Amino acid sequence: MPRAAATLERGVHQRKPVSPRAITKRWISEVPS
């Protein structure tokens, strides 16, 4: 989850819209289930 949080923060700092769906996708792909 840390990377997803970092992505969220980076998007906020850059004032770019960060789609929750994209973050979820990235988080799911990074965490082996």
FIBA-642339 format. One record per residue: y, x, z of N, C-alpha, C in turn; residue in three letters; residue number from 1. Coordinates in steps of 0.05 Angstrom, whole numbers, plus 5000, padded with zeros to 4 digits. Layout:
<site n_north="Y" n_east="X" n_up="Z" ca_north="Y" ca_east="X" ca_up="Z" c_north="Y" c_east="X" c_up="Z" res="ALA" n="NUM"/>
...
***
This chain:
<site n_north="4975" n_east="5016" n_up="5000" ca_north="5000" ca_east="5000" ca_up="5000" c_north="5026" c_east="5017" c_up="5000" res="MET" n="1"/>
<site n_north="5025" n_east="5041" n_up="5010" ca_north="5049" ca_east="5057" ca_up="5011" c_north="5062" c_east="5061" c_up="4984" res="PRO" n="2"/>
<site n_north="5046" n_east="5064" n_up="4963" ca_north="5057" ca_east="5069" ca_up="4937" c_north="5070" c_east="5044" c_up="4926" res="ARG" n="3"/>
<site n_north="5058" n_east="5021" n_up="4932" ca_north="5070" ca_east="4995" ca_up="4923" c_north="5097" c_east="4991" c_up="4937" res="ALA" n="4"/>
<site n_north="5098" n_east="4998" n_up="4962" ca_north="5123" ca_east="4995" ca_up="4977" c_north="5144" c_east="5014" c_up="4966" res="ALA" n="5"/>
<site n_north="5135" n_east="5038" n_up="4959" ca_north="5154" ca_east="5058" ca_up="4947" c_north="5165" c_east="5047" c_up="4921" res="ALA" n="6"/>
<site n_north="5147" n_east="5035" n_up="4905" ca_north="5156" ca_east="5024" ca_up="4879" c_north="5176" c_east="5002" c_up="4884" res="THR" n="7"/>
<site n_north="5171" n_east="4985" n_up="4904" ca_north="5190" ca_east="4963" ca_up="4910" c_north="5217" c_east="4975" c_up="4918" res="LEU" n="8"/>
<site n_north="5216" n_east="4995" n_up="4936" ca_north="5241" ca_east="5007" ca_up="4945" c_north="5256" c_east="5021" c_up="4922" res="GLU" n="9"/>
<site n_north="5241" n_east="5034" n_up="4905" ca_north="5254" ca_east="5048" ca_up="4883" c_north="5267" c_east="5028" c_up="4865" res="ARG" n="10"/>
<site n_north="5254" n_east="5005" n_up="4860" ca_north="5266" ca_east="4984" ca_up="4844" c_north="5292" c_east="4973" c_up="4856" res="GLY" n="11"/>
<site n_north="5291" n_east="4970" n_up="4883" ca_north="5315" ca_east="4960" ca_up="4897" c_north="5338" c_east="4980" c_up="4895" res="VAL" n="12"/>
<site n_north="5331" n_east="5006" n_up="4899" ca_north="5352" ca_east="5026" ca_up="4898" c_north="5364" c_east="5029" c_up="4870" res="HIS" n="13"/>
<site n_north="5347" n_east="5025" n_up="4850" ca_north="5357" ca_east="5028" ca_up="4822" c_north="5369" c_east="5002" c_up="4812" res="GLN" n="14"/>
<site n_north="5368" n_east="4981" n_up="4830" ca_north="5379" ca_east="4955" ca_up="4823" c_north="5365" c_east="4944" c_up="4798" res="ARG" n="15"/>
<site n_north="5339" n_east="4949" n_up="4796" ca_north="5324" ca_east="4939" ca_up="4773" c_north="5305" c_east="4917" c_up="4784" res="LYS" n="16"/>
<site n_north="5301" n_east="4896" n_up="4769" ca_north="5283" ca_east="4875" ca_up="4778" c_north="5255" c_east="4886" c_up="4778" res="PRO" n="17"/>
<site n_north="5242" n_east="4883" n_up="4801" ca_north="5214" ca_east="4892" ca_up="4804" c_north="5196" c_east="4868" c_up="4806" res="VAL" n="18"/>
<site n_north="5179" n_east="4864" n_up="4787" ca_north="5162" ca_east="4841" ca_up="4787" c_north="5139" c_east="4844" c_up="4807" res="SER" n="19"/>
<site n_north="5136" n_east="4825" n_up="4825" ca_north="5115" ca_east="4826" ca_up="4845" c_north="5087" c_east="4828" c_up="4832" res="PRO" n="20"/>
<site n_north="5085" n_east="4815" n_up="4809" ca_north="5059" ca_east="4815" ca_up="4795" c_north="5052" c_east="4843" c_up="4786" res="ARG" n="21"/>
<site n_north="5072" n_east="4858" n_up="4776" ca_north="5067" ca_east="4886" ca_up="4768" c_north="5059" c_east="4903" c_up="4791" res="ALA" n="22"/>
<site n_north="5072" n_east="4899" n_up="4814" ca_north="5065" ca_east="4914" ca_up="4838" c_north="5037" c_east="4908" c_up="4847" res="ILE" n="23"/>
<site n_north="5031" n_east="4882" n_up="4847" ca_north="5004" ca_east="4874" ca_up="4855" c_north="4983" c_east="4886" c_up="4837" res="THR" n="24"/>
<site n_north="4989" n_east="4886" n_up="4811" ca_north="4970" ca_east="4897" ca_up="4791" c_north="4966" c_east="4927" c_up="4797" res="LYS" n="25"/>
<site n_north="4988" n_east="4941" n_up="4801" ca_north="4986" ca_east="4970" ca_up="4807" c_north="4971" c_east="4975" c_up="4833" res="ARG" n="26"/>
<site n_north="4977" n_east="4959" n_up="4853" ca_north="4964" ca_east="4963" ca_up="4879" c_north="4934" c_east="4958" c_up="4877" res="TRP" n="27"/>
<site n_north="4927" n_east="4937" n_up="4862" ca_north="4898" ca_east="4930" ca_up="4859" c_north="4884" c_east="4953" c_up="4844" res="ILE" n="28"/>
<site n_north="4898" n_east="4963" n_up="4824" ca_north="4885" ca_east="4984" ca_up="4807" c_north="4883" c_east="5010" c_up="4823" res="SER" n="29"/>
<site n_north="4900" n_east="5015" n_up="4843" ca_north="4899" ca_east="5040" ca_up="4858" c_north="4880" c_east="5038" c_up="4881" res="GLU" n="30"/>
<site n_north="4875" n_east="5014" n_up="4891" ca_north="4857" ca_east="5011" ca_up="4914" c_north="4829" c_east="5002" c_up="4905" res="VAL" n="31"/>
<site n_north="4810" n_east="5020" n_up="4908" ca_north="4782" ca_east="5013" ca_up="4901" c_north="4772" c_east="4990" c_up="4918" res="PRO" n="32"/>
<site n_north="4762" n_east="4969" n_up="4906" ca_north="4753" ca_east="4946" ca_up="4922" c_north="4723" c_east="4948" c_up="4925" res="SER" n="33"/>
***
